[in-house]
Amino acid sequence: TTVEKQGFRHFMLKEIYEQPSVVRSCLETYLQPNWHAQTNADISPIDLGLASELCENVDYIQIVACGTSWNASMVGKYLLEQLAGIPTMVQYASEFRYAPAPMLPNTLTIGVTQSGETADTLAALEMEKQRKMGLESPYDARILGITNRPESTLAHMVDRIINTQAGIEIGVAATKSFTAQLMGFYFLALELAYRRKNLALDKLEGLIKGLRELPAQIELILEKQGQQIEELAHEFADTQDFIFLGRGINFPIALEGALKLKEISYIHAEGYPAGEMKHGPIALLDAKVPVVAIAMPGLVHDKVLSNAQEAKARDARLIGVTSIDDSEARSTFDDLLFVPHVDELLSPIIAVVPLQLLAYHIAARRGLDVDQPRNLAKSVTVE
Ligand code: G6P
């Protein structure tokens, strides 16, 4: 093939390490260079090439997706609601097909799929297309796709796609396509926030500045943490269960961390909103069940730390994904996966990287077929 591993042991590892350049290419493609809130207030800092019919009069957003793309969509929901102020629903395509929500006026439907070929996602969108055909307003008909495969079936089916710039992904466990989907959601949420004047321009400018710093920050994690995470992974060669906790914008990252681990290492893993742990998963905890908590600086930081303390009281080994300057977290966790300090809204893209590495190294250590895990397919083109 023309796509080689370039010295990496697996495609998955290569794709994890490609993330800085994928994010960089997203920034180059979709951001206006040299945009400043003071001088350029009348033009959008983001250019997704979306026609105004697609992004005006959006009262609701409805997203359908599967697997990792669903997890990315959950981060998207947070951004669309908190930045653009648009109520957003995220549905599993396989569920939505058989129980579609009643239609609401002025809804933008979004299909999110890495491959652009997932049968359930395509069928859900096709169904939506048919349902919307009966409606009069053009604002009811629109469907947007988010994918890294501009030649896919999805791309031909929808009005418009956001090409996430991740390129072809070979490892069955999605990594760079996930971070690229997150970038797509940042741009979409910020573009809508700008058009709706839902966000102060200096806040917008700050977030864009933060987005521009991500590639170097991801590089730093890969350089500084790679080795340490590999060593840590060795300690979990015989572990059977993991719990991942996160809150707010990082709850979907807990889901994604757990999904990555179970997909390729076959270790049972559950992602949970940290505040819900007391309503169930806490019963599972003992010294044999490690808990990974995402405790990034921001609104829910202290809440996550206190949820993590509750796990510690049940003898669980605590692994924290925390900011480098977080001294409080240092005393809470047994093991630390450090990431640079970023705005909480940007933290999912930073927090997911050590979790991808952790899952990868645990699976590789177990000698498993990381790129082709049992029972899974890269794209599921049957129902
Ligand atoms: C399969 C893959 C997952 C992926 C899911 C959705 O199950 O193994 O990695 O997240 O399909 O795929 P899509 O191409 O629609 O994003």
Boltz pocket constraint, residues with backbone or C-beta under 6 A from the ligand:
constraints:
  - pocket:
      binder: B
      contacts: [[A, 66], [A, 67], [A, 68], [A, 69], [A, 112], [A, 113], [A, 114], [A, 115], [A, 116], [A, 117], [A, 118], [A, 121], [A, 172], [A, 173], [A, 174], [A, 376], [A, 377], [A, 378], [A, 379], [A, 380]]
      max_distance: 6.0
